[in-house]
Amino acid sequence: MSTATQSGFVRWVDTRLPIVTLMQKEFGTFPVPKNFNYFWNFGAISMLLMVVMISTGVVLAMDYMPNAAEAFASVQHIMRDVNYGWLVRYLHQNGASMFFIATYIHTFRGIYYGSYKSPRELLWILGVVTLLIMMSTAFMGYVLPWGQMSYWGATVITNMFAAIPLIGDSVVTWLWGGFGVDSPTLSRFYSLHYLLPFVLVAVVLLHITAIHKVGSNNPLGIDVKSPQDTLPFHPYYTIKDCFGLCVYLALFAVLVFFAPDLFGDPTNFIPANPLQTPADIQPEWYFLPFYAILRAVPNKLGGVALMFGAMAILLALPWLDTSPVRSARFRPIYRPLFFVWLASIVLLGAVGAHKPEGIWVILGRIGTLYYFGHLLVVMPLLGRIERPLPLPDSISRPVINRGSLPRGASVAEIRP
Amino acid sequence: MNRFAVIVALAGLVLGAPARAEEADTLTPPSQSWSFAGPLGTVDQAAAQRGFQIYADACSNCHGLKYLHYRDLSGIGFTDSQIKEIAARFTVPAGFDNQGNLVTKPATPASPFRPPFPNDEAARAMLNGALPPDLSLIVSSFPNGPNYIYALLTGYRDAPAEVKLADGMNYNPYFPGHQIAMPPPLNEGDITYTDGTVSTVAQNAHDVVTFLAWAAHPDMVQRKRIGIGVVLYFLGMAGVTFALKRRIWHGVH
């Protein structure tokens, strides 16, 4: 790299510890496909939310008391008596939702554009692992305020492990640190809630390492063919990410300052009471589709297995999808079915928010059936029988022609 | 636009919108107009101060506000000297003397609100087994909280002939199960407002809910005020970065 613009000190450091060179290479001149759309902003947005969550969390930990007697009151202490404690706490509480929104969009973008296909299988698997870590962290974090929904949510979820044959009950007792959800459960969840985010950072760094090895996918799903197809990450994508971040942070601010309890459950303003079960126990919105899958199966072990399976199956996505074409844009049958699959997840989310009665039971089963059917049957078969649309020659060509090729047009027709 | 995207969006609207099933025969609280409602709502300080008077006169014998301190009353416009005077009406524990005996002293603005009972058992012993909930977060603890509390406070009536009330219970169609241990807390003519406002049960209920809504979220006024600036800042920065992005990307094919 050029050293002409560097000060003597920077050069001194860089020749001993090439951190400046590394940053320049990975985030400066790093070549990136030039045809990203705005869905490609959500990786950077998720990263920023991770930083927001860790920094606000560290501050909250200074005043939070992880024991059953004081936890609820200590959260109120933070909200009322600590200077700007309400701000830090609302940022953390709503940051979780904003983090999940960004990461879910990032994930569905990866699925729509086939970003998990060779050579990006490990990149994808690392991404699913980050999502799993996020989910565990969020679940344990929701227990910490020790309201009614915290307590009963923890009770319902930990009880699921009792479905494991033979050792289930022992496992649950071991998880609780006692014979019910109580102070020992709370303090161990707190410990893990503080630990897991740093594991998350490590896996995210691996995720970034992988993408810097295999390069980014793009909306056309075709490989980079020449330097004409790419732009240096800086300034092109740094500025685009900055714009995306500002818009997303404006939305985040609307939530934090004007509707901080929008995603919360009023029941969680009531302190945990082991003697009084709330009328309706439900998890945070980001778990609702999984909760619906759990309840769609009449058998406890089956429900638990399907619920965890719904995430685990994503790890196998690179091998379940047999199509040689990455981007759904060029897959005329898969593309509408992707949206049906997305609709089945939204449907499952709605089912999760309702009591399992009447029509909701049936809808839950239909949604579950399509969720798994799409991944286990449609994807493997469709890749073999579907005739993809012709792919463009290169990334730079359709960009000149303003967008992708017209449907049905072959590359030969528009070639000069 | 993609047909399926539209279907997904519609499905989300239709399926996500309906609220959870209500308790079968519990009345839905009618909506009132609140000063604190909406993204720009603030606290009507005069109403909240009257509400504090209601709390002190009608509620505080049984219901605590344990997460509040007397100093917090500055949030609804009480002056420092008023707060000192309010706090001094109450005697609170102040540790032990050097013989190990409990010492009490008049509360100061830094003291937490005095609890009505030393502990839950004492409350139950006094109140026929019932435990009055703390009111610090009561408005936030229910869906549609302010309207629910208002409806509950004004909704007492004589039990219909077919309803047999348990011993010591009162009839209130807004309460789940319709039988509530709390006797009607607000009664016509009990309260005389110091600011000359005409005192009715409806007025009392409206004022005390305003006070309790503030008590649940004392940060609200400051939060919304700061929020306007923060949102505008990020929108402004979005404009600046968008313009920069256009300029940097100019000429990229």
Interface residues (C-beta under 8 A of the other chain):
Chain A: K34 A73 Q76 H77 M79 R80 D81 W86 L87 Y90 L231 P235 Y236 I239 K240 C242 F243 C246 V247 L249 A250 A253 V254 V256 F257 F258 A259 P260 D261 P266 T267 F269 I270 A279 D280 P336 F339 V340 L342 A343 V346 L347 G349 A350 V351 A353 H354 K355 E357 S396 V399 I400
Chain B: N2 R3 F4 A5 I7 V8 A11 G12 L15 G16 R20 A21 E23 P39 K66 Y67 L68 H69 D72 S136 L137 S140 S141 F142 P143 G145 A216 P218 D219 R223 K224 I226 G227 I228 V230 V231 F234 L235 M237 A238 T241 F242 L244 K245 I248 W249 V252 H253
